[in-house]
Structures are given as C-alpha cells and as structure tokens.
C-alpha cells in the first residue's frame, strides 16, 4: 500500500463524512515538487520556492514555533499545509493541543499525501478546512477559533493566494477579539444582568412578545439611525425621511432626533449599564415603541412609551423565566445596539434598510454626532487639567487606532473595538434577504452594504399613513395581552421562580460535594496520579459531573462562571498535572457554588414577594 492510499484510508476512517469525490480521480498539484534532502527526509518546492527547508525541515519548523512564541497556548491555526512539518513540531511540543489547518488548494493537500505518512499527525485534534470558499471558511472558523488561537502561516503557500489567506487571518483576528470581548463583558456585567432581570420581572409579565411583530411592516423601507458623527449630515432631512420610511432608532441617537422634533417608530435599548439609560434623560418617548430585552437596566422601563416589546435574551436565566408559551425570538447581538437595530429592521420585514450614523470609526476625528450624551458627558468632565480636547485624544488612542478604507475611496480612522462590528455585519449580511445601504460615505467599508445617496430617498412616495396604521395594530396587541393575560403570566412566572430556586439549591449541593472530593486529594503530588485514593476521588467527581449535567439549573449558575471556564481552558499545558487538575476542579466547583448562592439570595426575595401578592 503506497503512502497516498494509507493516508486516504486513515482520513476516511477519521472523518466518515469526508466525500469520496475528494480522492476519486486523484490529481495532485503539478506545481508542488517533492524533493529528498541530504538527511534522507522529504521536502517540497512550490512554483520554485522552498516550502520547507531543503536541508532540515524539522529544525526549521522548530524555529518557526519559537518565533510564534505560543507559550502555554496549545491552540493553533496553520495557514497552508505544505508537508506538515510545522504541525508536527507543534504537536511535539503540545501533545494535548488542537490544530486548525486552512489550505485553499485541495490539489496541494492531495499531493502532500503522497510524500509522507500523516496517520500520526491527522487525528481528532486536527480540524481540516481544505478548499473552502469564503462563506464556508467564515462559518467554520467562527465555530472553531477560541480566544487563544495563534496563527502560523506557511509563507510559500500563503503567497500563492494572498487574498484568501489574508481574509482567513482577518476572520481569525475578529473571532479572537469578539470572544475576548464577550468573555470580558460577562465577567464585568454578568451580575449586573442578573440584578437587572430580578428587578424587571413585572416587565416580563406586562411587555408584549416580539414574535407578534415578525414581518408586520413587510415591504416598507426602513431607516436605522445610529449615533456616529455622520448623522449630523442627515438630520436636516430626517422629518422628510420619516414620511417615507419606517424609522428605527438606537437609544444613543434619540436625543439628536428629538432636537429635530422627530419621534422614531421604534427605539432599541439593550445595554444593561446605568450610564446607558441616561441617553433617555428628559426625552419624551410617548410616541415611540420600545424594543428591549429582559436584562436591560430597569430605569429604561420607567419611561412612558407607546408600547413595550421584549426580545429573547442571550442570557439563559431570562429564557428560563419568560412567562410566554415559548421562548421569544432573539435579535442579533453583535455587541452594539446598532447591530440589534439592523436585525430588528429585517425582522419586521423591511424591504430595504438604510443606515445612517453607522461610521464604525472617527470621521473628522469625532466620536459621535454633535450634542450627543457622550459628548456632553466629556464636556462635564472638562477641567483646566483635563481639557475636552485631551479627553477626546485619550479616547481616540485608547483602542489601538488605525486607518481603514471607507466608502468614498479614502480612509477613516477606526480602532480594534469598532472594527469587530464590521466583521459581524459581514457575517450576517449573507444570511438576510433584502439589501442594506449606508448614507455615511466616510463610514468604514462593510462588504455587502452598498453606499447610497440621500436625494432619491427624498423622492420616495409617502407611506406614513400606512405605517401608522400598522403601528397602532402593534400597540393594540400589547394592550390586549396586558389586560387579558397578565394574571396567568404572573402565576406562571411565580411557578418558574419556585422551580428555579429548587434547581439552584441542587446545583449548590452538587458543587459542594465536588469541592469536598477535590479537597480529599489536594495533598497528593503529581507522581501519585494512580494512587487508589486519587482514582476513587476522580470516580466520585465523574458521578458528580453526571449529576450536574442532568440539572437544568447548571445553565443559569454556569453562565456567570463562563469566563472562569474559558480561562481554565486557555491554560493548556503540554503535560498532564495532577496539581493543575485539582486546582482547575476546585476553581470550577467553588465558582459554581458561589454563583448558585448569589442567584438564590437574589431570587428568594422575589419569589417570597410574589407569594405574598398572589
């Protein structure tokens, strides 16, 4: 059996869904030449360039890994496969590591299978992304990449398709940043979300269900208003545009619209922070329908809106407690209220979506529209020793700024925080029907969003009477639910609170048992891994983990400890260590126990109040 057949059979057994058509009619790349070195190993040339060292590929791969400096991170993405020496060196250093292999050319990969035995290298720890198009690559990398993946490009291969591999690197960078931000957000605001939800239980009962709004304004164009500097250019026309479009506003832009006497049809508020609620200070929102989610800061719900509708939440506790007959639709959450507003415009059936104020950068080195809450707050912090200009300078330089292409053919200053949203839009654009346009020529260019001029929009037919009729139908839906279903929804919520407390008590007891099992072996050293007492404790921990997996409450308590779990997952070591295993287990069980207790303390009071009032 030759090397190709051996590798083929191994891959087919390892990946049963691998299509046989990949191997049938095998046609390896003629551009890749297999060459034997003086040390009797094989190397390769691609279009005249050495893919690996022509003398010692193993030694060269060691230098590549040294340069990449992965330290304790045992997760890598390899751009280009070659003959796999760099991947072999990676697994030599990190036997328990995981690798993602991105190779644009199936022909190059197939030719490599004729050169070396890869049965030791291609295992369940490797993910093969061979010959994927851009959309497939985006989906695969989004699922596979974690916060600590480092990238190792094989230059001779990546230079054959620079745009493809550059796009792969951008996807990886954005995914790492997004997951770091998500983890940091949960760590920073997780308990704030729980407190907010506990204070918003009555809003859960009274608010309308966003599922009632699907396609309710189908066929009408929508204008989504964000708070970027370019909004200033559109505001003089905003009243005329409202007559011709459905107006969907972010909370950050509401003050600008109020200054021009315009009340948007919908306002999106999804941020849990107190400071975010200040965007509504002193504003009249009685003619606007609020679209929010259950863990938004409670002050937001104290205003008098035309109606309130709640979407589903990324927060599992909100879904657990929702008193509706099914979990409500979840709007897109890309970390910015504008991503949610854009997704909402799609959900209500907008035929075309126009974005204004979505700059994702700092055109003219400005951060927001004139007179925004952000700008006013900086003015309030202004002093002789901290002038406004200095505060703006500090903000612009706090996010690692750089220039990126805009719609006018020039470049706009942006930073690593804002560029994440570009990636989110590009990912989700391909999944949505209809067309999205931007009215911000100096905004960061987003693939799939087209530039548009405002002039034709001012000539569109007036649709305001039709929109108003549909809006009134929406308002009546919420009023009907409020007057007919409130008692039943409140009773259902009370029942779920009681079940929640029972589930959390069970999780707390399981976590406590886990801690006791861990503590019984904490004095054992690494060389006592096989000691009977250690093995007995591990068997007990397996039983405890099985009990935990059967508990519904683990989703609720576990949400707050996700950053802890990710940190433990990131700290991968090349050798198994009993002490490290004990340390990780203790941290998990302790944090899980603390999280369960935190929820119990908070919701026990709420359940008792519901029992008194029922």
BAROTI-80685 format. One record per atom (N, C-alpha, C): y, x, z. Coordinates in steps of 0.05 Angstrom, whole numbers, plus 5000, padded with zeros to 4 digits. Each point is the difference from the previous one (the first is absolute). Example, Ala and Ser with C-alpha at 12.3 -4.5 7.8 and 13.67 -1.06 7.14 Angstrom:
488652645156/502449825000/502450185000/502149934986/502450165001/502249855014/
! end
This chain:
497650175000/502449835000/502550185000/501849964981/502450164998/502149915021/502150165003/502049945021/501349734995/500649934975/501449754994/498349775009/497449994994/498349785008/499749985030/499850245013/499850005029/502549885013/502350094991/502649895010/500349704994/499149934976/500249714992/498449835019/497550075004/498249845017/501149995029/501150225009/501250005027/502349805002/501750014980/502449825000/499249714998/498049944983/499149724997/498749905026/498750175015/498849925026/502249975021/502050174998/502249995020/501949774996/500549944974/501949794993/498549804982/498449815011/498449824985/501549834979/502649965005/501649844981/501250174978/499350255000/501050184978/498849914974/501849944980/499149894975/498450214984/497749934989/498450194984/501450094975/501949834991/501550074975/501650265004/500550085024/501550255005/498450234990/497449995004/498250224993/498849984972/499649754991/498749964974/501850114978/498750144981/501450124979/501850225010/498950165020/501550215014/501650174980/502650025006/501850164983/501950165018/499150235008/501750175017/502350114984/502150075013/502450104987/499550274987/500750024974/499750254986/502250205008/502149905014/502250175008/499350175025/497949915014/499150145024/497750194994/500450265004/498050204994/498850105026/497450005002/498650105024/499450304996/500950165019/499750294997/498750115026/498350204996/498750135023/501650245009/500450035026/501650225011/498250255004/501350225007/498550255005/498349975026/500749815017/498549965025/497849794997/499549934974/497849824993/500549715010/502549935002/500749725005/501349904975/500449734998/501349894976/502949945006/501650034980/502849925001/500649854974/502549944995/500749844976/502850064990/500349964974/502650014986/500549734988/502649925002/500849744988/502450064981/499549964975/502150064980/501150285003/498250195006/500850285002/501050085027/500449815019/500950075027/497650005019/500050195018/497950015020/500349775020/498049845003/500049785020/499650115028/498150195002/499550155024/500150304994/499950165020/500150294996/497750094982/500650184982/497850104982/498350215014/500850085024/498550205015/498549885024/501549855017/498849895025/501249735007/499049794989/501149735005/499949925030/498050095014/499849935029/502350125016/500650254995/502150145014/502749874993/500449944975/502549874991/500349735014/497949845003/500149745012/500750025030/499150225013/500750055028/503050045002/501250154981/502950045000/501549744995/499049834983/501249744994/500149835026/497850005015/499949845025/501950135021/500150265000/501850135019/502949924994/500750004975/502749924992/500649715006/498049834996/500449715006/500549965030/498850175017/500450005029/499549725012/497549904997/499449735010/499849985030/499750235014/499850015029/497649825009/500549795016/497849845010/499649754984/501549964978/499749764984/497750044980/497949845003/497650034983/499949784979/502349934989/500249804979/501650124977/498850024976/501450134978/499749844975/502150024983/499949894973/500150234980/498050024983/499850224980/500849894973/502250104989/501049924974/498850194979/498049904986/498550174981/497550105013/497749974986/497450085011/499250284993/500450084975/499150274991/497050035004/499250215014/497250045007/499549965030/502049895014/499749915027/500050225022/500850244993/499950225020/502049945023/502349904994/502049945021/499049785019/498449814989/498949795017/497750115017/498550184988/497850135015/501150155024/502250154996/501250155022/501249815021/501149784992/501049805019/497849905018/497749934989/497849905016/498750225017/500250254991/499050225016/501650025026/502749954997/501750015024/499949755017/499649774986/500049745013/497549854993/497750065012/497549864993/500149705003/501749905019/500249725004/502449874986/501250164982/502449904986/499449804979/502249884988/499749824978/501950094977/499049964976/501650104977/500249784979/502449984988/500449834977/500550184976/498549954978/500250164976/501249834978/502350094990/501349864978/499850174975/498649904980/499750144975/500549814977/502050064984/500849824978/497949994978/498750234994/498350014977/497049985008/498649784992/497149995005/498650224985/501050084977/498750214984/499950275015/502350075013/500050245016/498049995023/499949775013/498249965023/497150024990/499349874978/497350014989/499250284992/501850154989/499450284992/499550175025/501549955021/499650155025/497249955011/498949764996/497349935010/497850174987/500750134977/498050184987/500050285011/502150065017/500450285008/498950075027/500149815019/499250065028/498449775011/498550055021/498649805015/501949885021/500849754997/502049885017/498749805021/497450005002/498749815018/500750065029/500850245007/500850075027/502949935005/501549974978/502949975003/500949714998/498949854981/500749724996/498349835018/501149915022/498649855020/501549755007/499249865021/501449765009/502850065011/500550265005/502650085010/502050044977/499149974975/501850044978/500549744985/502449954992/500749774983/500850104973/498749914979/500550094973/501849804985/502350094992/501849844984/500250134973/498249934982/499750144974/500949824978/502050094984/500849854976/501449735005/501249975024/501349745006/502849994986/500749764992/502849964990/501949985024/502649984994/502050015021/499649785021/499549754990/499749785019/497550035017/497850094988/497550045016/500450235020/501450214991/500550235018/501749915024/502049844995/501849905021/498349845021/498349824991/498549845018/498050175016/498750184987/498050175014/501350185021/502150144992/501350185019/501349855024/501049764995/501249845021/498049935022/497549964991/497949945019/498950255015/499950224985/498650245011/501750195015/502650034993/501750215012/500849925028/499850195018/501049965027/502550185005/501049995024/502550135006/499950314998/497650115003/499850295002/498750134976/499549854979/498850134975/501950214990/499050244995/501550204986/499050034972/501750104982/499550004971/499450294991/497950034985/499350264988/499849964970/502050084985/499949984971/498650244987/498549964979/498750214985/501850044975/501750205001/502250034980/499149994971/497850144994/499150004971/499349734990/499149825018/499349734992/502449825001/501650015021/502349825002/502150054978/500150254990/501950064978/499249874974/497649914997/499149864976/501149714998/500649895023/501049725002/502149985022/502250144998/501950025022/501149735010/500549824981/501149745008/498049845017/497450014992/497949865015/499750105028/499950275003/499650115026/502549995017/502350014987/502549965015/500249725012/499149804984/499949735010/498149975023/497750134998/498049995022/501250125025/501550224997/501250125024/502249825012/501549874983/502049815010/498749775016/497849904989/498649785014/499050095027/498950245001/498950115025/502350045020/502250124991/502250055018/501149745011/500349804983/501049745009/498149865019/497450034995/498049875017/500050135028/500150275000/500150145026/502549925015/502349994986/502549935014/499949715011/498949824983/499949725008/498249975025/497850135000/498249975023/501150135025/501450224997/501450135023/502149815011/501549874982/502149825008/498749755014/497949904989/498649765012/499050075028/498850235003/499050085026/502250045020/502250134991/502350045018/501349735007/500049814981/501249745005/498449855022/497350004997/498349875020/500450135027/500150265000/500450155026/502649935013/502149974983/502749955011/500549715006/498949824983/500849725003/497649815008/497650115002/497749835006/500449825023/500850115023/500449835024/502349814997/502050094984/502349824995/499149754984/498150044981/499049784984/498549815018/498450105019/498549835018/501949845017/502050135011/502049855017/501449794983/500850074976/501349804983/498249764995/497550054993/498249784995/499649825024/499850125023/499849855025/502449825004/502350094993/502549845003/500349794977/498550044978/500349824977/497849794998/498549955021/497749824998/501049714992/502249925011/501049734993/500949994971/501050224990/500850014972/497549974982/497850125009/497449974985/499349704998/500649855020/499349715000/501949854982/502650065001/502049844986/500550074971/499650254993/500750094973/498149904979/501149984975/498349924978/498250224990/498049924985/498050194990/500850084972/500250264995/500950104974/498249924977/497549935006/498149914979/501149764986/501749845013/501149764988/502050074977/500850254998/502150084982/499050144975/497450034997/499050144976/500849864975/501350154982/500949904973/501949765002/501349965022/501749765003/502550014983/500850244992/502350034982/499150144974/497749934991/498850124976/501849964976/500350214984/501449984975/503050065002/501150035024/502850075004/500350305005/502150124989/500650285006/501050035028/499550235012/500850065028/501650265001/502050005017/501550245006/499450095028/498850245003/499450115027/502350195007/501249955023/502450155008/499350205022/500350264995/499650205020/502750115007/500150205018/502550085013/501050284991/499050104977/500950264990/502950004991/501150244995/502850024992/500749854974/498049984982/500649884974/500549705003/499449885022/500549715004/502949944997/501850195007/502949954997/500749934972/498650104980/500649944972/499349724991/498149875015/499049744992/501449785016/501050065024/501149795017/502149834988/501850104983/502049834988/498849784982/497550034992/498849804982/497849845015/499850045026/497749895014/500049695000/502449885001/500149715001/499049884973/500950124978/499049914974/497050044997/499050225010/497250064997/498349805017/501149915023/498549815016/499749744986/501849924982/499849754985/497750024980/499250244993/498150044978/497350125009/499850065026/497650135010/499449915028/497550045008/499249975028/500950255014/501449975023/501150235014/498350075024/498750235000/498350105021/501450255012/500849995025/501550225012/498550135023/500450265002/499050145024/502149965022/499050025025/501949975023/502250214999/499450234989/502050225000/502349944980/499549824981/502149944980/501649745007/499249865021/501149735005/503050015005/500950205014/502950025006/501750024975/498950154980/501550034975/500349734986/497849854999/500149744987/501949815014/499950005027/501849835016/502950064994/500650254995/502850084994/501049874974/498149944982/500749864975/499449715001/499549895024/499749715003/497449894989/497950174998/497549924988/497850005021/498649775002/497649985018/497550024983/498350205004/497650034983/498149775005/498249964981/498049795004/498050085021/499250265000/498150115019/501150265011/499350055025/500650255013/497450115011/499550264994/497550135010/500750185024/498749955022/500350165024/497250075011/499350265000/497350075009/499950245019/502350115007/500150245017/499949925030/498350135016/499749935028/502250105019/501750184990/501950145017/502449825008/501050045024/502449865008/502450054982/500450264993/502450064984/499949864973/497649954990/499949864974/501049715003/499649885023/500949725003/503049984999/501450225004/502950005001/501349954973/498450034978/501049944974/500949704997/499049835018/500749724999/502349925018/501050195015/502149945020/502449864987/500749775012/502449854992/499849874973/497749994987/499849884973/498949725002/500949834982/499149724998/497649994981/497649935010/497650004983/498849724998/501749805005/498949725000/499149904973/501050134979/499349914973/497850184988/498850175016/498150194990/497349965013/497850034985/497349985010/499150285008/499150035025/499050265010/497150044993/499450234989/497250084995/499650255018/498149975018/499650225019/497050035006/499450155021/497250035009/500050005030/497749945013/500049935028/500950225020/500050254992/500750215019/502950114996/501649854985/502850064997/501449975027/502250145004/501349995026/500949715006/499449895024/500549725007/502949914996/502050185002/502849924997/500449884972/498550104980/500349904973/499549704998/498249905017/499349714999/501949835016/502050125013/501949855016/502249884983/500350084975/502149904983/499049734988/502049854990/499449734989/499750024970/497649994990/499450024971/499549724989/500049994974/499349754986/497149945005/498350205001/497149985006/499050285005/497750015014/498750265005/497149994990/499250204985/497250024991/499050285006/497550015010/498950265008/497750084981/500050254992/497850114984/497950115019/497850084989/498050145015/501050275008/498750125020/500950265011/497950224995/500950244997/498250234999/498950065029/501149875019/499450035028/497749815007/497650115007/497649825003/500349795022/501550065021/500449805021/501449754990/501850034981/501449774989/498149814985/498250124985/498049844986/498149865020/499450145021/498149905020/501249755013/502650005005/501349785015/501049784982/500350054974/501249804983/498749725003/501649795005/498949745006/499449834975/500450114976/499449864976/497149974995/499349864978/497249964994/498750254986/501850184990/499050254988/502250215002/499350254998/501950215002/502049984977/502650005005/502049974979/500150244981/501149964977/500250214980/501750235011/499150254995/501450245008/501750104977/502650025005/501850124980/499750305000/500750134978/499850284998/501850145020/498950205013/501550155021/500050294993/502050094985/500250284992/501750175018/500749895024/501750155018/502949944998/500849854980/502849924995/500149704996/502049875011/500349714997/500349934970/501050184984/500349944971/497349974986/498050165009/497449974988/498949725006/500449915024/499149735008/501549794985/502650034997/501649804985/499149984971/499550234988/499050004972/497449864998/498250055018/497349875000/500349705004/501949925017/500549725005/501049864975/501750134985/501049894975/497749954980/498150185000/497649954984/498449765010/499849995026/498349795013/501049724994/502749964999/501149744995/500049944970/499150194983/499649944972/502350084982/501850185008/502250084983/499150104973/501349904979/499250094973/500950284995/502350075008/501150274998/501450075026/499750255008/501350085025/502050224994/502449965010/502250204997/500650115027/500150275002/500650135025/502850125000/501549965021/502650125002/500250135028/501350235001/500250155025/497550165007/498050004982/497650165005/500550284987/501250185015/500650264989/498050215007/498649975023/498150205010/501250285000/502650015004/501450265000/502849965009/501650204995/502850015010/501950054977/500449804981/501950044979/502850035011/501450214990/502650065011/499950095029/497650095008/499550095028/500749795021/499549754992/500449775018/497349895008/499849885023/497449915010/499649704996/502249845003/499849714998/502549894987/500049744995/502449874989/502350025020/502449964990/502450025016/500049785022/500550075025/500249815021/497349925012/497950144993/497349945011/499950055030/498149885013/499650045029/499650295006/498450144983/499550285004/502650164999/501749944981/502550144997/501849955023/500149745009/501749935022/499150135026/497450035003/498950125024/500750305001/499950134977/500950284999/502950035007/501649814990/502950015008/500349975030/498349835012/500349965029/499250255016/498350174988/499150255012/501950234995/501949954982/502050204991/501750105024/500350265002/501850115021/501150264989/501850125016/501350254992/497950224996/497949995016/498050214999/497749924981/499749744994/498049914981/501349824980/501550114981/501349834980/498149864982/500949784988/498349834982/498850174978/501650184988/499050174978/497750175009/500250105025/497950175010/497449845005/500349765010/497749835004/498549934974/501649944979/498849954974/498650254990/501350235002/498850254991/497350045014/500049965027/497550045015/497849814990/500749754995/498049804991/498950084972/501850084982/499250074973/498150244999/500350175020/498450255000/497749995019/499549775013/497949985020/497349944988/499949924975/497549924987/499150184977/500850255001/499250204979/501049904973/502649994995/501049884975/499450174975/499849864978/499750124974/500949814978/500450094976/500949834978/497749904983/500249754992/497849884984/501349844977/498549974978/501149864976/500749715006/502349914989/500849725003/499949864973/500949754999/499949844975/502150084980/502150145008/502150074982/499550264985/497750125006/499350264987/501050245015/501349965023/500850235016/498350005026/501050115022/498550025024/501549905024/498549885019/501249895024/498750135024/501650065020/499050125025/498249805015/497650095008/498249835016/498750185021/498049905014/498650175020/497149905002/498550155017/497249945002/499449735013/501949895015/499649745012/500249784979/502050014983/500449794980/498150024977/499250234992/498350034976/497349885004/499149965026/497549865005/500049724988/502349875001/500249724990/499749994969/500950214987/499650014970/497049994994/498450155015/497150014995/498949725006/500949875021/499049735007/500549814977/502450004990/500749814978/498250064976/499750254993/498450074976/497149925004/498950025024/497349915005/499749704996/501949855010/499849715001/501049874974/501650144985/501149894976/497849914980/497850164998/497949944981/498449765008/500249915025/498349785010/501449734997/502650004993/501649765000/500649904971/500149744998/500849894974/503050014998/501049944976/502949994996/501250284998/502750004997/501450254996/502150045022/500450255008/502050065020/502150184987/502549945006/502350154989/501750105023/501650214995/501950095020/502850004988/501949925017/502850004992/501550255012/498450205007/501150245013/499550244983/501750074981/499550234982/499850265014/501250035023/499850265015/497750005020/498449795000/497749995018/497850184990/498350085018/497750174993/498249864980/499250144980/498449874978/497249945011/499149754995/497449915009/498449914976/497750114995/498449934977/499249705002/500549854979/499449715000/502449825005/502250125011/502449845004/502050094979/501049804985/501750064977/503049965007/501750164988/502949975005/501049754985/502049875012/501249764987/503050005005/501449874981/502949975002/500649725011/502149985016/500649755013/501249794981/501250094978/501449814982/498349774990/497650054990/498349774990/499249815023/499950105024/499249835022/502249795007/502550084995/502249825005/500149774980/498550034978/499949794979/497549835002/498350055020/497649835003/500849725008/498349804993/500749725008/500049965030/501649815009/500249955029/497549855009/498650105020/497649875010/500349925029/502450025011/500449955029/499149725009/500549794985/499149735009/497049995003/498550114980/497150005002/499050165024/501250245004/499250175022/500549865027/502349875002/500749865025/498049785006/499149864980/498049785004/497450125011/499150224988/497650135009/500250115029/502450115006/500550105027/499849775020/501149774994/499949785018/497249915005/498350014979/497249935004/498750205020/500750254997/498950205018/500849955029/502649935004/501049945027/498549765012/499549804984/498749765010/497150065008/498750194986/497350085007/499950115029/502050175006/500050125027/500649795021/501949824994/500849795019/497649815005/498549944979/497749835004/497950135018/499550254996/498150145017/501050015029/502550055003/501250035027/499749745016/500449774986/500049745014/497249885003/498150084983/497449875001/497750185011/500350274998/497850175007/500550195023/502449985012/500750205021/498149995024/499349765009/498349985024/497350124995/498949934976/497350114994/500150304997/502150104987/500250294996/500450155027/501549875018/500450125027/497450015016/498549794998/497449995014/498150214989/500050034973/498350194987/500850295009/502550055001/501050265008/499250065029/500249805017/499250045028/497050075002/498449874984/497150065000/499550294990/501550094981/499650274990/500950205020/502149945015/500950185021/497850045021/498749795008/497850025020/497750174990/499349954974/497850164989/500850304998/502550044992/501050274998/499850155026/500849885022/499950135026/497150065008/498149824994/497250065005/499050244984/500850004974/499150224982/501250275010/502550005008/501350255008/498750105027/499349815017/498750085025/497350144994/498649894980/497450124992/500550284988/502050034984/500650274989/500750195022/501649925019/500750175022/497550095016/498249825004/497550075015/498350204984/499949954974/498450194983/501350275000/502650014997/501450265000/499750155027/500049845021/499650135027/497250125002/498049864989/497350105000/499850264983/501450004978/500150234983/501250245014/502149965015/501350215016/498050125021/498649825013/498150095020/497850174988/499049924976/497950154987/501150284992/502450014990/501250254992/500450185024/501049895022/500550165024/497450125012/497849874995/497450105011/499150264987/501250074977/499150254986/502350194995/502349955012/502350174994/499850285010/498150055019/499750275011/498050174984/498749884979/498150154984/501550174979/498950234994/501250184980/498949954973/501250134979/499249964973/497150074994/498950205014/497350094995/497949825014/501049785013/498249815013/499949734985/500550024974/500249764983/497449835002/497750145002/497449875000/498949945028/501750045020/499149945028/499349715002/497849935015/499149725003/502249815010/501650105019/502249835010/502149944979/500550204983/502049974979/498949804979/497550034992/498849824981/499949715011/499449985026/499949735013/502849874999/502150165005/502749904999/500849914971/499150164980/500649934973/498649744991/497549975010/498649754994/501449765013/501050045024/501549795013/502649944985/501350214990/502549964985/499549854974/497750064987/499349854976/499649705006/498849945023/499749725008/502849875005/501750155014/502749905006/501549954974/499850194981/501449964974/499049764985/497449955002/498949764987/501149745012/500350005026/501249775014/502949974991/501350224997/502949994992/500249894972/498250084982/500249914972/499549704998/498749885020/499549714999/502349845013/502050135010/502249875014/502349954980/500949754999/502349934983/502550135011/500250035027/502350115013/500650294993/498050144988/500450284994/502250034979/500349814982/502150014979/502849995013/500349845020/502549965013/500750255017/498250085017/500550235017/500150264984/498350014979/499850254984/502450064983/501649794993/502350044983/502050205012/500549985025/501950185013/499050295002/497450044999/499050275003/499350134973/500749874978/499550124974/501250284997/502550055009/501050284998/498350205016/498949915022/498250185016/497550064984/498949794988/497550044984/500550184976/502349964987/500750174977/500450295008/501250045023/500550285009/497350135006/498249865012/497350115006/498650064973/500249814981/498750034974/501250244985/502650055004/501350224986/499050275011/499350015026/499350255012/497150064996/499350064975/497250064992/499550305004/497850065012/499350285005/497550084985/499950254993/497850094983/497350015014/500050015027/497550005015/500149775020/497649885004/499849795020/500550115027/501449855016/500650105027/499649775020/498450045020/499549805020/502649935014/501550215008/502549955014/502049844984/500150064974/501949854983/499149714997/497349954998/499049734998/500649845026/499750135023/500549875025/503049945002/501750194993/502949975001/500949774982/498949984976/500749794981/499149735011/497549985010/499049755010/501649905024/500750195018/501649925024/502749894991/501250134981/502649904990/499849724988/498049964984/499649734987/499649785021/498150055019/499449795019/502349955019/501450215008/502349975018/502249844987/500750074975/502149864986/499249714994/497549964994/499049724995/500249845026/499250115022/500249865025/502949945007/501850194996/502949965006/501249784982/499250014974/501049804981/499149725008/497449975007/499049745009/501549905024/500550175019/501449925025/502949924993/501350154983/502749934992/500249724988/498149934982/499949734988/499449795021/498250065018/499249805021/502449945018/501450215009/502349965017/502249834986/500450044975/502149864985/499249714995/497649964990/499349734991/498849825022/499350125022/499149835023/502349825009/502450115001/502449845008/500549784980/499750074974/500549804979/498049775001/497450075004/497949805001/500449825024/500950115023/500449855024/502349804996/502150094986/502349824994/499149774982/498450064980/499049794982/498349805015/498450105020/498349825015/501749815017/502250115012/501849835016/501349784983/500750074975/501649824984/498249814984/497450045000/498349834984/499349745016/
! end
